[in-house]
Amino acid sequence: ALGSDHTLDVVADVVRDGTGAPSSVFSFPDDALRRAEEEEEIAARAHIKQLIDDVISGTNDAKEEAAEELKDLAGVDTANRMRIADLDGIPPLIGLLENSSEESKVLALDALANLALDDSIKDRIGKEEGAINRVVSLLCNDECKVGAANVLAELATYNANNQELIANAGGIEQLISLLRDPAAQRVVKAEASGALLA
């Protein structure tokens, strides 16, 4: 009968070598899985590298599309966030905060906020020259102030170094001004409050 002791013994004999040890045939599925995972990782990194290249040297539309996809990928999981950071994706996103369309700036801020969900990456963002100054400067931009406050909140959370950098860049005063602004939208005040309380 299928699965009987005799059948199992026969199968065991077939897959044993002359020493009586299990044959390496058992390792094949693991090897195949490992190769598949390696190929998947290579493909994921290649795709992210192309997106980063588009942010650096693409057309305005390509920059926006790439920034949006990087934002979405960074929001998925730690693996994607680490790939983006390890492939030097942080500096180009910071660069978008200065010389790009308003939409690209908003998308870059959202991508940076998602990247900063990982403690090690928020350290790297804070250490990038001019990064926090650029984010703080966008608190005065009507299109970007919500995203900027969100980034500052993520960077400041459980990170004393970033808190000090934000303070030195004048971020606290800017955030307080947003809270006191009667014309500021509720979501703006919520993000500003979150940054101050981080």
Helices and strands as residue ranges (DSSP letters): H 5-14, G 24-27, H 28-57, H 60-74, H 78-86, H 90-96, H 102-115, H 119-127, H 131-137, G 138-140, H 145-156, H 160-168, H 171-180, H 186-197
